[in-house]
Amino acid sequence: MAIDDDDKPKKKVSHEIGQDLSLLSVEELADRIALLNGEITRLQSSMTLKRATRDAADRFFKS
């Protein structure tokens, strides 16, 4: 019985900063870009929350 490509487990996309990109396909590069864009969004959200917490603490302690 043949296994369809859709039934195969998908390889988890991961990226290491600075790694060699020459062996990656265009599709793999697009997957990496999507992964990194998602991570950038997550980091920016965390930074926004931390700034809001710090600003609230600054206002509280300056009173």
PDB file of N, CA, C and O in Angstrom:
ATOM      1  N   MET A   1       0.843  -1.176   0.000  1.00  0.00           N
ATOM      2  CA  MET A   1       0.000   0.000   0.000  1.00  0.00           C
ATOM      3  C   MET A   1       0.888   1.238   0.000  1.00  0.00           C
ATOM      4  O   MET A   1       1.775   1.379   0.842  1.00  0.00           O
ATOM      5  N   ALA A   2       0.644   2.119  -0.938  1.00  0.00           N
ATOM      6  CA  ALA A   2       1.433   3.346  -1.062  1.00  0.00           C
ATOM      7  C   ALA A   2       0.909   4.408  -0.110  1.00  0.00           C
ATOM      8  O   ALA A   2      -0.289   4.488   0.162  1.00  0.00           O
ATOM      9  N   ILE A   3       1.822   5.215   0.386  1.00  0.00           N
ATOM     10  CA  ILE A   3       1.447   6.311   1.285  1.00  0.00           C
ATOM     11  C   ILE A   3       1.360   7.588   0.461  1.00  0.00           C
ATOM     12  O   ILE A   3       2.312   7.971  -0.220  1.00  0.00           O
ATOM     13  N   ASP A   4       0.205   8.238   0.533  1.00  0.00           N
ATOM     14  CA  ASP A   4       0.050   9.521  -0.158  1.00  0.00           C
ATOM     15  C   ASP A   4       0.900  10.570   0.538  1.00  0.00           C
ATOM     16  O   ASP A   4       1.146  10.486   1.741  1.00  0.00           O
ATOM     17  N   ASP A   5       1.351  11.565  -0.232  1.00  0.00           N
ATOM     18  CA  ASP A   5       2.140  12.647   0.350  1.00  0.00           C
ATOM     19  C   ASP A   5       1.365  13.372   1.442  1.00  0.00           C
ATOM     20  O   ASP A   5       1.955  13.832   2.419  1.00  0.00           O
ATOM     21  N   ASP A   6       0.043  13.480   1.285  1.00  0.00           N
ATOM     22  CA  ASP A   6      -0.778  14.169   2.279  1.00  0.00           C
ATOM     23  C   ASP A   6      -0.832  13.412   3.603  1.00  0.00           C
ATOM     24  O   ASP A   6      -1.080  14.010   4.650  1.00  0.00           O
ATOM     25  N   ASP A   7      -0.602  12.103   3.563  1.00  0.00           N
ATOM     26  CA  ASP A   7      -0.667  11.282   4.768  1.00  0.00           C
ATOM     27  C   ASP A   7       0.656  11.236   5.522  1.00  0.00           C
ATOM     28  O   ASP A   7       0.693  10.817   6.679  1.00  0.00           O
ATOM     29  N   LYS A   8       1.728  11.656   4.890  1.00  0.00           N
ATOM     30  CA  LYS A   8       3.035  11.632   5.540  1.00  0.00           C
ATOM     31  C   LYS A   8       3.091  12.731   6.592  1.00  0.00           C
ATOM     32  O   LYS A   8       2.563  13.823   6.383  1.00  0.00           O
ATOM     33  N   PRO A   9       3.729  12.446   7.717  1.00  0.00           N
ATOM     34  CA  PRO A   9       3.885  13.515   8.712  1.00  0.00           C
ATOM     35  C   PRO A   9       4.734  14.634   8.120  1.00  0.00           C
ATOM     36  O   PRO A   9       5.743  14.383   7.460  1.00  0.00           O
ATOM     37  N   LYS A  10       4.314  15.862   8.363  1.00  0.00           N
ATOM     38  CA  LYS A  10       5.059  16.998   7.834  1.00  0.00           C
ATOM     39  C   LYS A  10       6.233  17.304   8.747  1.00  0.00           C
ATOM     40  O   LYS A  10       6.124  17.263   9.973  1.00  0.00           O
ATOM     41  N   LYS A  11       7.352  17.609   8.119  1.00  0.00           N
ATOM     42  CA  LYS A  11       8.547  17.977   8.861  1.00  0.00           C
ATOM     43  C   LYS A  11       8.308  19.329   9.515  1.00  0.00           C
ATOM     44  O   LYS A  11       7.854  20.266   8.860  1.00  0.00           O
ATOM     45  N   LYS A  12       8.609  19.433  10.795  1.00  0.00           N
ATOM     46  CA  LYS A  12       8.435  20.690  11.509  1.00  0.00           C
ATOM     47  C   LYS A  12       9.421  21.717  10.973  1.00  0.00           C
ATOM     48  O   LYS A  12      10.620  21.461  10.864  1.00  0.00           O
ATOM     49  N   VAL A  13       8.884  22.881  10.643  1.00  0.00           N
ATOM     50  CA  VAL A  13       9.727  23.951  10.130  1.00  0.00           C
ATOM     51  C   VAL A  13      10.456  24.600  11.300  1.00  0.00           C
ATOM     52  O   VAL A  13       9.838  24.979  12.295  1.00  0.00           O
ATOM     53  N   SER A  14      11.744  24.722  11.175  1.00  0.00           N
ATOM     54  CA  SER A  14      12.533  25.440  12.172  1.00  0.00           C
ATOM     55  C   SER A  14      13.615  26.197  11.423  1.00  0.00           C
ATOM     56  O   SER A  14      13.943  25.881  10.279  1.00  0.00           O
ATOM     57  N   HIS A  15      14.144  27.173  12.072  1.00  0.00           N
ATOM     58  CA  HIS A  15      15.174  27.964  11.417  1.00  0.00           C
ATOM     59  C   HIS A  15      16.237  28.342  12.433  1.00  0.00           C
ATOM     60  O   HIS A  15      15.937  28.674  13.580  1.00  0.00           O
ATOM     61  N   GLU A  16      17.465  28.284  11.994  1.00  0.00           N
ATOM     62  CA  GLU A  16      18.587  28.718  12.821  1.00  0.00           C
ATOM     63  C   GLU A  16      19.188  29.948  12.162  1.00  0.00           C
ATOM     64  O   GLU A  16      19.544  29.923  10.984  1.00  0.00           O
ATOM     65  N   ILE A  17      19.297  31.012  12.924  1.00  0.00           N
ATOM     66  CA  ILE A  17      19.844  32.247  12.391  1.00  0.00           C
ATOM     67  C   ILE A  17      21.243  31.997  11.838  1.00  0.00           C
ATOM     68  O   ILE A  17      22.093  31.415  12.513  1.00  0.00           O
ATOM     69  N   GLY A  18      21.472  32.440  10.609  1.00  0.00           N
ATOM     70  CA  GLY A  18      22.784  32.313   9.985  1.00  0.00           C
ATOM     71  C   GLY A  18      23.032  31.000   9.260  1.00  0.00           C
ATOM     72  O   GLY A  18      24.109  30.800   8.698  1.00  0.00           O
ATOM     73  N   GLN A  19      22.053  30.103   9.264  1.00  0.00           N
ATOM     74  CA  GLN A  19      22.293  28.815   8.623  1.00  0.00           C
ATOM     75  C   GLN A  19      22.372  28.959   7.102  1.00  0.00           C
ATOM     76  O   GLN A  19      21.870  29.928   6.532  1.00  0.00           O
ATOM     77  N   ASP A  20      23.006  27.986   6.459  1.00  0.00           N
ATOM     78  CA  ASP A  20      23.165  27.971   5.003  1.00  0.00           C
ATOM     79  C   ASP A  20      21.795  27.801   4.358  1.00  0.00           C
ATOM     80  O   ASP A  20      21.072  26.860   4.685  1.00  0.00           O
ATOM     81  N   LEU A  21      21.433  28.687   3.457  1.00  0.00           N
ATOM     82  CA  LEU A  21      20.131  28.651   2.792  1.00  0.00           C
ATOM     83  C   LEU A  21      20.203  28.054   1.389  1.00  0.00           C
ATOM     84  O   LEU A  21      19.171  27.887   0.739  1.00  0.00           O
ATOM     85  N   SER A  22      21.379  27.738   0.923  1.00  0.00           N
ATOM     86  CA  SER A  22      21.566  27.321  -0.467  1.00  0.00           C
ATOM     87  C   SER A  22      20.848  26.012  -0.811  1.00  0.00           C
ATOM     88  O   SER A  22      20.508  25.793  -1.974  1.00  0.00           O
ATOM     89  N   LEU A  23      20.616  25.155   0.153  1.00  0.00           N
ATOM     90  CA  LEU A  23      19.980  23.869  -0.137  1.00  0.00           C
ATOM     91  C   LEU A  23      18.466  23.890   0.043  1.00  0.00           C
ATOM     92  O   LEU A  23      17.807  22.875  -0.184  1.00  0.00           O
ATOM     93  N   LEU A  24      17.906  25.024   0.444  1.00  0.00           N
ATOM     94  CA  LEU A  24      16.463  25.119   0.670  1.00  0.00           C
ATOM     95  C   LEU A  24      15.741  25.488  -0.615  1.00  0.00           C
ATOM     96  O   LEU A  24      16.237  26.272  -1.424  1.00  0.00           O
ATOM     97  N   SER A  25      14.559  24.906  -0.788  1.00  0.00           N
ATOM     98  CA  SER A  25      13.733  25.233  -1.948  1.00  0.00           C
ATOM     99  C   SER A  25      13.021  26.561  -1.707  1.00  0.00           C
ATOM    100  O   SER A  25      13.032  27.089  -0.595  1.00  0.00           O
ATOM    101  N   VAL A  26      12.408  27.090  -2.752  1.00  0.00           N
ATOM    102  CA  VAL A  26      11.641  28.324  -2.635  1.00  0.00           C
ATOM    103  C   VAL A  26      10.506  28.120  -1.631  1.00  0.00           C
ATOM    104  O   VAL A  26      10.230  29.000  -0.815  1.00  0.00           O
ATOM    105  N   GLU A  27       9.848  26.959  -1.691  1.00  0.00           N
ATOM    106  CA  GLU A  27       8.762  26.661  -0.746  1.00  0.00           C
ATOM    107  C   GLU A  27       9.276  26.623   0.692  1.00  0.00           C
ATOM    108  O   GLU A  27       8.630  27.149   1.598  1.00  0.00           O
ATOM    109  N   GLU A  28      10.424  26.009   0.900  1.00  0.00           N
ATOM    110  CA  GLU A  28      11.005  25.960   2.244  1.00  0.00           C
ATOM    111  C   GLU A  28      11.384  27.351   2.732  1.00  0.00           C
ATOM    112  O   GLU A  28      11.207  27.663   3.910  1.00  0.00           O
ATOM    113  N   LEU A  29      11.901  28.185   1.845  1.00  0.00           N
ATOM    114  CA  LEU A  29      12.240  29.560   2.222  1.00  0.00           C
ATOM    115  C   LEU A  29      10.972  30.329   2.600  1.00  0.00           C
ATOM    116  O   LEU A  29      10.972  31.084   3.572  1.00  0.00           O
ATOM    117  N   ALA A  30       9.897  30.140   1.836  1.00  0.00           N
ATOM    118  CA  ALA A  30       8.622  30.805   2.147  1.00  0.00           C
ATOM    119  C   ALA A  30       8.104  30.350   3.504  1.00  0.00           C
ATOM    120  O   ALA A  30       7.585  31.158   4.274  1.00  0.00           O
ATOM    121  N   ASP A  31       8.242  29.054   3.803  1.00  0.00           N
ATOM    122  CA  ASP A  31       7.824  28.532   5.112  1.00  0.00           C
ATOM    123  C   ASP A  31       8.633  29.174   6.234  1.00  0.00           C
ATOM    124  O   ASP A  31       8.087  29.522   7.281  1.00  0.00           O
ATOM    125  N   ARG A  32       9.925  29.327   6.014  1.00  0.00           N
ATOM    126  CA  ARG A  32      10.794  29.956   7.022  1.00  0.00           C
ATOM    127  C   ARG A  32      10.392  31.413   7.244  1.00  0.00           C
ATOM    128  O   ARG A  32      10.352  31.888   8.379  1.00  0.00           O
ATOM    129  N   ILE A  33      10.093  32.117   6.150  1.00  0.00           N
ATOM    130  CA  ILE A  33       9.685  33.521   6.266  1.00  0.00           C
ATOM    131  C   ILE A  33       8.394  33.620   7.074  1.00  0.00           C
ATOM    132  O   ILE A  33       8.271  34.483   7.943  1.00  0.00           O
ATOM    133  N   ALA A  34       7.432  32.742   6.794  1.00  0.00           N
ATOM    134  CA  ALA A  34       6.170  32.742   7.542  1.00  0.00           C
ATOM    135  C   ALA A  34       6.425  32.452   9.016  1.00  0.00           C
ATOM    136  O   ALA A  34       5.839  33.096   9.886  1.00  0.00           O
ATOM    137  N   LEU A  35       7.288  31.495   9.299  1.00  0.00           N
ATOM    138  CA  LEU A  35       7.640  31.152  10.673  1.00  0.00           C
ATOM    139  C   LEU A  35       8.262  32.351  11.388  1.00  0.00           C
ATOM    140  O   LEU A  35       7.886  32.675  12.514  1.00  0.00           O
ATOM    141  N   LEU A  36       9.203  32.995  10.734  1.00  0.00           N
ATOM    142  CA  LEU A  36       9.890  34.129  11.348  1.00  0.00           C
ATOM    143  C   LEU A  36       8.969  35.343  11.495  1.00  0.00           C
ATOM    144  O   LEU A  36       9.060  36.063  12.489  1.00  0.00           O
ATOM    145  N   ASN A  37       8.090  35.579  10.530  1.00  0.00           N
ATOM    146  CA  ASN A  37       7.124  36.671  10.665  1.00  0.00           C
ATOM    147  C   ASN A  37       6.196  36.432  11.852  1.00  0.00           C
ATOM    148  O   ASN A  37       5.868  37.365  12.585  1.00  0.00           O
ATOM    149  N   GLY A  38       5.773  35.186  12.041  1.00  0.00           N
ATOM    150  CA  GLY A  38       4.955  34.851  13.206  1.00  0.00           C
ATOM    151  C   GLY A  38       5.706  35.091  14.505  1.00  0.00           C
ATOM    152  O   GLY A  38       5.134  35.581  15.479  1.00  0.00           O
ATOM    153  N   GLU A  39       6.962  34.754  14.517  1.00  0.00           N
ATOM    154  CA  GLU A  39       7.784  34.961  15.716  1.00  0.00           C
ATOM    155  C   GLU A  39       7.997  36.445  15.980  1.00  0.00           C
ATOM    156  O   GLU A  39       7.983  36.876  17.133  1.00  0.00           O
ATOM    157  N   ILE A  40       8.193  37.228  14.927  1.00  0.00           N
ATOM    158  CA  ILE A  40       8.337  38.677  15.088  1.00  0.00           C
ATOM    159  C   ILE A  40       7.074  39.262  15.709  1.00  0.00           C
ATOM    160  O   ILE A  40       7.150  40.083  16.623  1.00  0.00           O
ATOM    161  N   THR A  41       5.924  38.845  15.219  1.00  0.00           N
ATOM    162  CA  THR A  41       4.646  39.317  15.771  1.00  0.00           C
ATOM    163  C   THR A  41       4.522  38.952  17.246  1.00  0.00           C
ATOM    164  O   THR A  41       4.088  39.766  18.061  1.00  0.00           O
ATOM    165  N   ARG A  42       4.903  37.730  17.578  1.00  0.00           N
ATOM    166  CA  ARG A  42       4.838  37.268  18.971  1.00  0.00           C
ATOM    167  C   ARG A  42       5.772  38.090  19.857  1.00  0.00           C
ATOM    168  O   ARG A  42       5.395  38.476  20.963  1.00  0.00           O
ATOM    169  N   LEU A  43       6.976  38.358  19.385  1.00  0.00           N
ATOM    170  CA  LEU A  43       7.946  39.155  20.145  1.00  0.00           C
ATOM    171  C   LEU A  43       7.463  40.592  20.326  1.00  0.00           C
ATOM    172  O   LEU A  43       7.601  41.165  21.407  1.00  0.00           O
ATOM    173  N   GLN A  44       6.899  41.168  19.273  1.00  0.00           N
ATOM    174  CA  GLN A  44       6.392  42.530  19.376  1.00  0.00           C
ATOM    175  C   GLN A  44       5.236  42.630  20.370  1.00  0.00           C
ATOM    176  O   GLN A  44       5.144  43.602  21.119  1.00  0.00           O
ATOM    177  N   SER A  45       4.358  41.631  20.381  1.00  0.00           N
ATOM    178  CA  SER A  45       3.253  41.617  21.341  1.00  0.00           C
ATOM    179  C   SER A  45       3.775  41.534  22.771  1.00  0.00           C
ATOM    180  O   SER A  45       3.278  42.228  23.659  1.00  0.00           O
ATOM    181  N   SER A  46       4.758  40.699  22.989  1.00  0.00           N
ATOM    182  CA  SER A  46       5.341  40.565  24.317  1.00  0.00           C
ATOM    183  C   SER A  46       6.006  41.871  24.745  1.00  0.00           C
ATOM    184  O   SER A  46       5.884  42.284  25.899  1.00  0.00           O
ATOM    185  N   MET A  47       6.699  42.512  23.829  1.00  0.00           N
ATOM    186  CA  MET A  47       7.363  43.772  24.132  1.00  0.00           C
ATOM    187  C   MET A  47       6.331  44.849  24.478  1.00  0.00           C
ATOM    188  O   MET A  47       6.548  45.635  25.400  1.00  0.00           O
ATOM    189  N   THR A  48       5.227  44.892  23.758  1.00  0.00           N
ATOM    190  CA  THR A  48       4.164  45.863  24.027  1.00  0.00           C
ATOM    191  C   THR A  48       3.585  45.657  25.425  1.00  0.00           C
ATOM    192  O   THR A  48       3.373  46.621  26.161  1.00  0.00           O
ATOM    193  N   LEU A  49       3.331  44.401  25.789  1.00  0.00           N
ATOM    194  CA  LEU A  49       2.801  44.103  27.123  1.00  0.00           C
ATOM    195  C   LEU A  49       3.795  44.488  28.221  1.00  0.00           C
ATOM    196  O   LEU A  49       3.406  45.036  29.253  1.00  0.00           O
ATOM    197  N   LYS A  50       5.062  44.202  27.996  1.00  0.00           N
ATOM    198  CA  LYS A  50       6.080  44.542  28.997  1.00  0.00           C
ATOM    199  C   LYS A  50       6.215  46.055  29.160  1.00  0.00           C
ATOM    200  O   LYS A  50       6.379  46.551  30.274  1.00  0.00           O
ATOM    201  N   ARG A  51       6.146  46.780  28.054  1.00  0.00           N
ATOM    202  CA  ARG A  51       6.215  48.240  28.134  1.00  0.00           C
ATOM    203  C   ARG A  51       5.023  48.797  28.901  1.00  0.00           C
ATOM    204  O   ARG A  51       5.176  49.706  29.716  1.00  0.00           O
ATOM    205  N   ALA A  52       3.834  48.254  28.642  1.00  0.00           N
ATOM    206  CA  ALA A  52       2.636  48.717  29.338  1.00  0.00           C
ATOM    207  C   ALA A  52       2.749  48.455  30.830  1.00  0.00           C
ATOM    208  O   ALA A  52       2.366  49.303  31.637  1.00  0.00           O
ATOM    209  N   THR A  53       3.268  47.294  31.209  1.00  0.00           N
ATOM    210  CA  THR A  53       3.454  46.966  32.621  1.00  0.00           C
ATOM    211  C   THR A  53       4.468  47.907  33.264  1.00  0.00           C
ATOM    212  O   THR A  53       4.250  48.401  34.370  1.00  0.00           O
ATOM    213  N   ARG A  54       5.572  48.153  32.569  1.00  0.00           N
ATOM    214  CA  ARG A  54       6.602  49.051  33.087  1.00  0.00           C
ATOM    215  C   ARG A  54       6.066  50.476  33.220  1.00  0.00           C
ATOM    216  O   ARG A  54       6.322  51.150  34.217  1.00  0.00           O
ATOM    217  N   ASP A  55       5.326  50.927  32.219  1.00  0.00           N
ATOM    218  CA  ASP A  55       4.764  52.285  32.271  1.00  0.00           C
ATOM    219  C   ASP A  55       3.768  52.429  33.425  1.00  0.00           C
ATOM    220  O   ASP A  55       3.740  53.462  34.093  1.00  0.00           O
ATOM    221  N   ALA A  56       2.956  51.404  33.661  1.00  0.00           N
ATOM    222  CA  ALA A  56       2.001  51.433  34.771  1.00  0.00           C
ATOM    223  C   ALA A  56       2.749  51.482  36.111  1.00  0.00           C
ATOM    224  O   ALA A  56       2.360  52.224  37.014  1.00  0.00           O
ATOM    225  N   ALA A  57       3.806  50.703  36.234  1.00  0.00           N
ATOM    226  CA  ALA A  57       4.602  50.715  37.461  1.00  0.00           C
ATOM    227  C   ALA A  57       5.267  52.081  37.656  1.00  0.00           C
ATOM    228  O   ALA A  57       5.300  52.602  38.770  1.00  0.00           O
ATOM    229  N   ASP A  58       5.788  52.652  36.587  1.00  0.00           N
ATOM    230  CA  ASP A  58       6.409  53.978  36.674  1.00  0.00           C
ATOM    231  C   ASP A  58       5.395  55.019  37.140  1.00  0.00           C
ATOM    232  O   ASP A  58       5.706  55.855  37.988  1.00  0.00           O
ATOM    233  N   ARG A  59       4.197  54.970  36.593  1.00  0.00           N
ATOM    234  CA  ARG A  59       3.158  55.934  37.014  1.00  0.00           C
ATOM    235  C   ARG A  59       2.783  55.726  38.481  1.00  0.00           C
ATOM    236  O   ARG A  59       2.576  56.694  39.213  1.00  0.00           O
ATOM    237  N   PHE A  60       2.697  54.487  38.904  1.00  0.00           N
ATOM    238  CA  PHE A  60       2.318  54.173  40.295  1.00  0.00           C
ATOM    239  C   PHE A  60       3.372  54.694  41.262  1.00  0.00           C
ATOM    240  O   PHE A  60       3.036  55.312  42.272  1.00  0.00           O
ATOM    241  N   PHE A  61       4.635  54.450  40.964  1.00  0.00           N
ATOM    242  CA  PHE A  61       5.699  54.812  41.901  1.00  0.00           C
ATOM    243  C   PHE A  61       6.083  56.286  41.839  1.00  0.00           C
ATOM    244  O   PHE A  61       6.746  56.785  42.749  1.00  0.00           O
ATOM    245  N   LYS A  62       5.685  56.984  40.797  1.00  0.00           N
ATOM    246  CA  LYS A  62       5.961  58.428  40.706  1.00  0.00           C
ATOM    247  C   LYS A  62       4.902  59.236  41.434  1.00  0.00           C
ATOM    248  O   LYS A  62       5.087  60.430  41.668  1.00  0.00           O
ATOM    249  N   SER A  63       3.791  58.598  41.797  1.00  0.00           N
ATOM    250  CA  SER A  63       2.705  59.307  42.468  1.00  0.00           C
ATOM    251  C   SER A  63       3.063  59.693  43.880  1.00  0.00           C
ATOM    252  O   SER A  63       2.251  60.298  44.580  1.00  0.00           O
TER     253      SER A  63
END
